Amino acid sequence: MRQVPLREFRTRGVKALGPAEGQDLIVLSGRQGPAFFLIPVLAGDLEAQGRELLRAQAKANLRAWQARARELGVDQMSPLEIEAEIKAARLERHRKAKA
């Protein structure tokens, strides 16, 4: 995996990426760290590749939310507790909307 500064990519375009080397992933990074992945397109069905990328991203997001739930201690809530939390949040939002 190679890192390329966003600024260099903006000014030099594809030349900043250098030669394509197989399945090499490129990370575009800005001032605050990594910002984007550039992933080579493979020969074949682009729609299927896009779906697979979105699926992988969704799985990574789900794992992150599950880890956050464990940190907060809410990963063991029962369905009734979850419904009570949702109801309380809706009531609070309704109260704020009326104010």
Secondary structure in CASP SS format (residue, H / E / C, confidence):
PFRMAT SS
TARGET T0000
AUTHOR 0000-0000-0000
METHOD secondary structure of the structure
MODEL  1
M C 1.00
R E 1.00
Q E 1.00
V E 1.00
P E 1.00
L H 1.00
R H 1.00
E H 1.00
F H 1.00
R H 1.00
T H 1.00
R H 1.00
G H 1.00
V H 1.00
K H 1.00
A H 1.00
L H 1.00
G C 1.00
P C 1.00
A C 1.00
E C 1.00
G C 1.00
Q C 1.00
D C 1.00
L C 1.00
I E 1.00
V E 1.00
L E 1.00
S E 1.00
G E 1.00
R C 1.00
Q C 1.00
G E 1.00
P E 1.00
A E 1.00
F E 1.00
F E 1.00
L E 1.00
I C 1.00
P C 1.00
V C 1.00
L C 1.00
A C 1.00
G C 1.00
D C 1.00
L H 1.00
E H 1.00
A H 1.00
Q H 1.00
G H 1.00
R H 1.00
E H 1.00
L H 1.00
L H 1.00
R H 1.00
A H 1.00
Q H 1.00
A H 1.00
K H 1.00
A H 1.00
N H 1.00
L H 1.00
R H 1.00
A H 1.00
W H 1.00
Q H 1.00
A H 1.00
R H 1.00
A H 1.00
R H 1.00
E H 1.00
L H 1.00
G C 1.00
V C 1.00
D C 1.00
Q C 1.00
M C 1.00
S C 1.00
P H 1.00
L H 1.00
E H 1.00
I H 1.00
E H 1.00
A H 1.00
E H 1.00
I H 1.00
K H 1.00
A H 1.00
A H 1.00
R H 1.00
L H 1.00
E H 1.00
R H 1.00
H H 1.00
R H 1.00
K H 1.00
A H 1.00
K H 1.00
A C 1.00
END
